[in-house]
Amino acid sequence: MLLINELEALANELPALITAQKSTLQVIEQQMTALKDAGLIYANEYWRDDKYMYLNYPTEDGGKRKREYIGCDPERIQAARDGIQRAIEYDRLSAETRRIESLLLQGKARLRDAVNHLSGKYRW
């Protein structure tokens, strides 16, 4: 009977753990949407003469690189920097989402194995 009680205790932990992961994914999704709506900038700062800011975007197919002039206006500079930081945060949250989804996928496989084992579908 002790074994069954331990098994039931473990099984009873699952709903709260799954709900917590689901909630975390929902919060991350909301944060990512807000960041995306605010605008993401995937570029690096480049300064000409230590006075004029440009944004250098990644090289596209064909070897062309977009360069955007920002200038020396503090508000435009801050807006560009904010967009770059939002892109960095978006990518961090995207990686966290992939990590959680991988964790859930592994958990699902192990739960499937446990169900199959307890139902007698696996024979040792």
C-alpha positions in Angstrom: 0.0 0.0 0.0 2.9 2.4 0.7 4.0 2.0 -3.0 0.6 3.0 -4.2 0.5 6.0 -1.9 3.9 7.2 -3.2 2.7 6.7 -6.8 -0.5 8.6 -6.2 1.5 11.4 -4.5 3.7 11.7 -7.5 0.8 11.7 -9.9 -1.0 14.4 -7.8 2.0 16.7 -8.3 1.6 16.7 -12.0 -1.4 19.0 -12.5 0.3 21.8 -10.6 3.6 21.4 -12.4 1.9 21.4 -15.8 -0.2 24.4 -14.9 2.9 26.3 -13.8 4.6 25.6 -17.1 1.5 26.6 -19.1 1.2 29.8 -17.1 4.9 30.6 -17.7 4.5 30.0 -21.5 1.5 32.3 -21.6 3.3 35.1 -19.8 6.3 34.7 -22.1 4.0 34.8 -25.1 2.4 38.0 -23.9 5.8 39.6 -23.3 7.0 38.6 -26.7 3.9 40.0 -28.4 4.4 43.3 -26.5 8.0 43.5 -27.6 7.2 42.7 -31.2 4.4 45.3 -31.2 6.8 47.9 -29.9 9.3 47.1 -32.6 12.3 44.9 -32.8 15.6 46.1 -34.4 18.1 43.4 -35.4 21.0 45.6 -36.1 24.3 46.8 -34.6 25.3 50.4 -33.8 27.9 52.0 -35.9 29.3 55.4 -35.1 30.8 57.6 -37.8 33.2 60.2 -36.4 32.0 59.3 -32.9 29.1 61.6 -33.6 26.6 60.1 -36.1 24.9 56.8 -35.4 24.0 54.3 -38.0 22.3 50.9 -37.7 24.0 48.1 -39.6 21.6 45.2 -40.3 22.7 41.6 -40.9 23.9 40.8 -44.4 21.1 39.5 -46.7 21.3 36.9 -49.4 23.4 38.3 -52.1 25.9 40.0 -49.7 24.0 43.2 -49.4 23.8 44.9 -46.0 21.2 47.6 -45.1 22.6 50.6 -43.3 20.2 53.1 -41.7 21.2 56.6 -40.7 20.0 57.6 -37.2 22.1 60.7 -36.7 22.9 62.5 -33.5 19.4 63.2 -32.2 19.3 61.8 -28.7 15.7 60.7 -29.0 16.3 58.8 -32.3 19.4 57.2 -30.8 17.5 56.1 -27.7 14.6 54.8 -29.8 17.1 52.7 -31.9 18.8 51.4 -28.8 15.5 50.5 -27.2 14.5 48.5 -30.4 17.8 46.7 -30.2 17.3 45.8 -26.6 13.8 44.6 -27.3 15.1 42.3 -30.0 17.7 40.9 -27.6 15.0 40.3 -24.9 12.7 38.8 -27.6 15.3 36.3 -28.6 16.0 35.5 -24.9 12.3 34.8 -24.3 12.1 32.8 -27.5 15.0 30.6 -26.3 13.2 30.2 -22.9 10.1 29.1 -24.7 12.0 26.5 -26.7 13.6 25.2 -23.4 10.2 24.9 -21.7 8.6 23.2 -24.7 11.5 20.7 -24.8 11.1 20.0 -21.1 7.3 19.4 -21.7 8.0 17.2 -24.7 10.4 15.0 -22.7 7.9 14.9 -19.8 5.1 13.9 -22.1 7.2 11.0 -23.5 8.1 9.8 -20.0 4.5 10.0 -18.9 3.4 8.1 -22.0 6.0 5.4 -21.0 4.7 5.3 -17.4 1.1 4.9 -18.6 2.1 2.2 -21.0 4.1 0.5 -18.3 1.3 0.6 -15.7 -1.3 -0.5 -18.2 0.8 -3.6 -19.0 1.6 -2.6 -22.6 5.3 -2.9 -21.8 6.6 -6.3 -20.9 10.0 -6.6 -19.2 
